[in-house]
Amino acid sequence: MRTFRIPFKAMASACELVLAVDDEPQAQALARAAIGEIQRIEAKYSRYQPDSIISRINAAAGLQAVACDDETWSLLGYADSLYRASDGLFDITSGVLRRAWNFQQARLPSQQALADLQGLIGWPKVEREAQQVRLSEPGMELDFGGFGKEYAADRAGAILASSGLRHGYVNLAGDMRMLGPKPDGKPWMIGIQNPRDKTAILATIPVERGGLATSGDYERFFELDSKRYCHILDPRSGQPVTYWRTVSVVAPLAVVAGNCATIAMLKQAEGLAFLEACGMDYLAVDHQGEIHVKQVAGA
């Protein structure tokens, strides 16, 4: 059995499949199936694809309802559970805030711009009935970006597992789904980036199976007057979170790990209490650089 690393691009990110199988043709066949599933999800749910279901729902905002298939209806139900679990902080209607924030420019949006956009935010304004969804206000949007990559990692993992893969993982730009340990039974050793030095590893986490995801203030940000403004935005204020530099979570699924990490970032000082209540293993670095770890070996 050999280990094959197959890089590819998806969802505007560098991704990789790591597959331990007998030969390269088997690895390539498995990779085609897994990557095909990731591409299907991207085409179906990306707001950048004009014919995606998300784009069609957004285009109909303030107008008619749009019929959803079973998969989309299930994901909308998942979004509802995230909204409730986060006390309204994880809100897939808050993506409209990107109209005010440009993290490629060190410039703050006006309070008026944020106030105008906040009128378009609010998951309770999304009408869901009889497997149809309608955005009640013109200009509202849904954005599955908060869990799209993690969902795709889990779906690709399910494709690989159904094909009999027992050793390997899916890595979508750090959102990971492990299918089983290395062929020798040892865990995969996954490096977590230092949030203040992109060339350095903060810690190494051993994972055999399940999901691992990281959320942090170093992915998209700018600095102005010695203050960092990151892309994770509180939908209530429209302002970036500031308490955590990074939060990594290990969970049974990539989508659970990713969403718990993001909610912890959004909950700021109460983030670890949320992870503890959920029973999650984590590694986090707060705004002062202090490391917090629960049951994550190798940190």
C-alpha positions as CSV (number, residue, x, y, z in Angstrom):
1,M,0.0,0.0,0.0
2,R,1.3,3.4,-1.0
3,T,0.3,6.9,0.0
4,F,-0.6,9.3,-2.8
5,R,-1.0,13.1,-2.4
6,I,-3.2,14.6,-5.1
7,P,-3.4,18.4,-5.1
8,F,-6.2,20.3,-6.8
9,K,-8.0,23.6,-6.8
10,A,-11.6,24.1,-5.6
11,M,-13.6,26.9,-4.0
12,A,-10.8,29.3,-4.8
13,S,-8.5,27.4,-2.6
14,A,-5.6,25.0,-2.7
15,C,-6.8,21.5,-1.7
16,E,-5.4,18.0,-1.4
17,L,-6.5,14.4,-1.2
18,V,-4.2,12.0,0.7
19,L,-5.1,8.4,-0.2
20,A,-3.3,5.2,0.9
21,V,-4.2,2.6,-1.7
22,D,-2.5,-0.2,-3.7
23,D,-1.6,1.7,-6.9
24,E,-1.8,5.0,-8.7
25,P,-4.7,4.1,-11.0
26,Q,-6.8,3.3,-8.0
27,A,-5.8,6.6,-6.3
28,Q,-6.7,8.6,-9.5
29,A,-10.1,6.9,-9.8
30,L,-10.9,7.6,-6.2
31,A,-9.7,11.2,-6.6
32,R,-11.9,11.8,-9.7
33,A,-15.0,10.7,-7.8
34,A,-14.2,12.8,-4.7
35,I,-13.2,15.9,-6.6
36,G,-16.3,15.5,-8.8
37,E,-18.5,15.6,-5.7
38,I,-16.7,18.7,-4.4
39,Q,-17.1,20.4,-7.8
40,R,-20.8,19.5,-7.8
41,I,-21.3,21.2,-4.4
42,E,-19.4,24.3,-5.5
43,A,-21.5,24.6,-8.7
44,K,-24.7,24.1,-6.8
45,Y,-24.1,26.4,-3.8
46,S,-21.6,29.1,-4.7
47,R,-22.9,32.6,-4.8
48,Y,-20.3,33.3,-7.5
49,Q,-22.1,30.9,-9.9
50,P,-25.0,32.8,-11.5
51,D,-27.0,29.6,-12.1
52,S,-26.5,28.1,-8.6
53,I,-29.5,27.6,-6.3
54,I,-28.1,30.2,-3.9
55,S,-27.8,32.8,-6.7
56,R,-31.4,32.0,-7.8
57,I,-32.7,32.4,-4.3
58,N,-30.8,35.7,-3.9
59,A,-32.0,37.0,-7.2
60,A,-35.6,36.4,-6.1
61,A,-35.2,38.3,-2.8
62,G,-38.3,40.4,-2.0
63,L,-40.2,38.6,-4.8
64,Q,-41.2,35.0,-5.2
65,A,-40.3,31.8,-3.3
66,V,-37.8,29.4,-4.9
67,A,-38.4,25.6,-4.7
68,C,-35.6,23.6,-3.1
69,D,-34.5,20.0,-3.5
70,D,-34.0,17.7,-0.5
71,E,-30.3,18.4,-0.1
72,T,-30.8,22.2,-0.2
73,W,-33.8,22.0,2.2
74,S,-31.7,19.9,4.6
75,L,-28.8,22.5,4.5
76,L,-31.3,25.3,5.2
77,G,-32.4,23.3,8.2
78,Y,-28.8,23.0,9.3
79,A,-28.4,26.7,9.0
80,D,-31.4,27.2,11.2
81,S,-29.8,24.9,13.9
82,L,-26.6,26.9,13.7
83,Y,-28.4,30.1,14.2
84,R,-30.1,28.8,17.2
85,A,-27.0,27.1,18.7
86,S,-25.1,30.3,18.3
87,D,-27.8,32.6,19.8
88,G,-28.1,34.3,16.4
89,L,-24.4,34.9,15.8
90,F,-24.0,32.3,13.0
91,D,-26.4,33.8,10.5
92,I,-26.1,32.9,6.8
93,T,-27.9,36.2,5.8
94,S,-25.0,38.2,7.2
95,G,-22.8,37.8,4.1
96,V,-24.2,41.1,2.8
97,L,-21.7,42.8,5.1
98,R,-19.0,42.1,2.6
99,R,-20.5,45.0,0.6
100,A,-19.1,47.3,3.3
101,W,-15.9,45.5,4.2
102,N,-13.0,45.1,1.7
103,F,-10.1,43.3,3.4
104,Q,-7.7,44.1,0.6
105,Q,-7.9,47.7,1.6
106,A,-7.1,49.2,5.0
107,R,-10.3,51.3,5.2
108,L,-13.1,51.2,7.7
109,P,-16.7,51.3,6.4
110,S,-19.0,54.1,7.6
111,Q,-21.5,53.4,10.3
112,Q,-24.2,54.4,7.9
113,A,-23.1,51.8,5.4
114,L,-23.2,49.1,8.1
115,A,-26.5,50.3,9.4
116,D,-28.0,50.1,5.9
117,L,-26.8,46.5,5.5
118,Q,-27.9,45.4,8.9
119,G,-31.5,46.0,7.8
120,L,-30.9,43.1,5.3
121,I,-29.6,40.7,8.0
122,G,-31.8,38.3,10.0
123,W,-32.3,34.6,9.6
124,P,-35.9,35.0,11.0
125,K,-36.7,37.0,7.9
126,V,-36.1,34.0,5.7
127,E,-39.4,32.3,4.9
128,R,-39.3,28.5,4.6
129,E,-42.4,26.5,3.9
130,A,-43.4,23.4,1.9
131,Q,-39.8,23.0,0.7
132,Q,-39.7,26.6,-0.7
133,V,-37.6,29.5,0.5
134,R,-38.2,33.2,0.1
135,L,-36.1,36.2,1.3
136,S,-38.5,38.7,2.5
137,E,-36.6,41.9,1.8
138,P,-35.1,43.0,-1.6
139,G,-31.3,42.9,-1.3
140,M,-31.2,40.1,1.2
141,E,-28.8,37.2,0.4
142,L,-28.1,33.7,1.6
143,D,-24.4,32.6,1.7
144,F,-23.4,29.0,2.4
145,G,-19.7,30.1,2.6
146,G,-19.8,29.5,6.4
147,F,-20.1,25.8,6.0
148,G,-19.8,25.0,2.3
149,K,-16.2,23.8,2.3
150,E,-16.7,21.7,5.4
151,Y,-19.8,20.1,3.9
152,A,-18.0,19.4,0.7
153,A,-15.1,17.8,2.6
154,D,-17.6,15.5,4.4
155,R,-19.4,14.6,1.2
156,A,-16.1,13.8,-0.5
157,G,-15.1,11.7,2.5
158,A,-18.4,9.8,2.2
159,I,-17.7,9.1,-1.5
160,L,-14.2,7.7,-0.6
161,A,-15.5,5.7,2.3
162,S,-18.2,4.1,0.2
163,S,-15.5,3.1,-2.3
164,G,-13.7,1.2,0.5
165,L,-10.9,3.7,1.4
166,R,-9.7,3.1,5.0
167,H,-6.6,5.3,5.2
168,G,-6.5,8.9,4.0
169,Y,-8.1,12.3,4.2
170,V,-9.7,15.2,2.4
171,N,-8.1,18.6,2.9
172,L,-10.0,21.6,1.6
173,A,-7.8,24.6,2.5
174,G,-7.5,23.4,6.1
175,D,-11.1,22.0,6.5
176,M,-10.3,18.3,6.8
177,R,-12.1,15.0,6.9
178,M,-10.1,12.0,8.0
179,L,-11.2,8.5,6.8
180,G,-8.8,6.5,9.0
181,P,-5.2,6.4,10.2
182,K,-2.0,5.9,8.2
183,P,-1.6,2.3,6.9
184,D,0.6,1.5,9.9
185,G,-2.1,2.5,12.3
186,K,-0.5,5.8,13.4
187,P,-2.5,9.0,13.3
188,W,-2.0,11.7,10.7
189,M,0.0,14.6,12.2
190,I,-1.7,17.8,11.2
191,G,0.1,21.1,11.6
192,I,-1.8,24.2,12.9
193,Q,-0.4,27.5,11.5
194,N,0.9,30.1,13.9
195,P,-1.7,32.9,13.5
196,R,1.1,35.5,13.7
197,D,3.7,33.8,11.5
198,K,2.5,32.0,8.4
199,T,5.9,30.2,8.1
200,A,5.6,28.6,11.5
201,I,3.6,25.8,13.0
202,L,1.9,26.5,16.3
203,A,1.1,22.9,17.1
204,T,0.8,19.4,15.6
205,I,-2.5,17.6,16.2
206,P,-2.7,13.8,15.7
207,V,-6.0,12.8,14.1
208,E,-7.1,9.3,12.9
209,R,-10.7,10.0,11.7
210,G,-13.3,12.6,11.9
211,G,-13.1,16.3,11.1
212,L,-10.6,19.0,11.9
213,A,-11.1,22.7,11.1
214,T,-9.6,26.0,12.0
215,S,-11.1,29.5,12.1
216,G,-8.8,32.5,12.7
217,D,-8.2,36.2,12.3
218,Y,-5.3,35.7,9.9
219,E,-7.0,34.4,6.8
220,R,-8.4,37.7,5.5
221,F,-7.6,40.9,7.4
222,F,-6.1,44.3,7.3
223,E,-4.3,46.4,10.0
224,L,-5.1,50.0,10.6
225,D,-3.6,52.2,13.4
226,S,-2.1,49.0,15.0
227,K,-5.4,47.2,15.1
228,R,-6.3,44.1,13.2
229,Y,-9.7,43.8,11.4
230,C,-10.5,40.3,10.3
231,H,-13.2,38.9,8.0
232,I,-15.2,37.2,10.8
233,L,-18.0,39.7,11.4
234,D,-20.5,39.9,14.2
235,P,-23.9,40.2,12.5
236,R,-25.3,42.3,15.3
237,S,-22.7,45.1,15.0
238,G,-21.2,44.5,11.6
239,Q,-17.8,44.7,13.3
240,P,-15.0,42.1,13.2
241,V,-14.4,39.8,16.2
242,T,-11.3,40.5,18.2
243,Y,-10.9,38.1,21.1
244,W,-9.4,35.0,19.4
245,R,-6.5,34.7,17.0
246,T,-7.3,31.2,16.1
247,V,-9.6,28.3,17.1
248,S,-9.1,24.7,15.9
249,V,-11.7,22.1,16.7
250,V,-11.7,18.3,16.3
251,A,-15.2,16.7,15.8
252,P,-16.8,13.7,14.2
253,L,-17.5,15.7,11.0
254,A,-15.7,18.5,9.3
255,V,-18.8,20.6,9.1
256,V,-19.3,20.3,12.9
257,A,-15.6,21.1,13.5
258,G,-15.7,24.2,11.3
259,N,-19.0,25.6,12.5
260,C,-18.0,25.1,16.2
261,A,-14.7,26.9,15.5
262,T,-16.5,29.8,13.8
263,I,-19.1,30.1,16.5
264,A,-16.4,30.1,19.2
265,M,-14.7,33.0,17.3
266,L,-18.1,34.8,17.2
267,K,-18.8,34.3,20.8
268,Q,-15.5,35.9,21.7
269,A,-14.8,35.7,25.4
270,E,-17.5,33.0,25.8
271,G,-16.1,30.9,23.0
272,L,-14.4,28.2,25.1
273,A,-17.5,27.9,27.3
274,F,-19.5,27.1,24.1
275,L,-17.0,24.5,23.0
276,E,-16.9,22.9,26.5
277,A,-20.7,22.8,26.5
278,C,-20.6,21.0,23.1
279,G,-18.0,18.5,24.3
280,M,-15.5,19.5,21.6
281,D,-11.7,19.1,21.7
282,Y,-10.0,22.3,20.7
283,L,-6.8,24.3,20.5
284,A,-7.2,28.1,20.7
285,V,-5.1,31.2,20.9
286,D,-6.6,34.3,22.5
287,H,-5.9,37.9,21.7
288,Q,-3.0,38.0,24.2
289,G,-1.3,35.0,22.6
290,E,-2.2,32.5,25.4
291,I,-2.8,29.0,24.2
292,H,-5.9,27.0,25.4
293,V,-6.1,23.3,24.8
294,K,-8.6,20.6,25.6
295,Q,-7.7,16.9,24.9
296,V,-5.7,17.6,21.8
297,A,-2.5,15.7,22.0
298,G,0.6,17.0,20.3
299,A,0.0,20.6,21.1
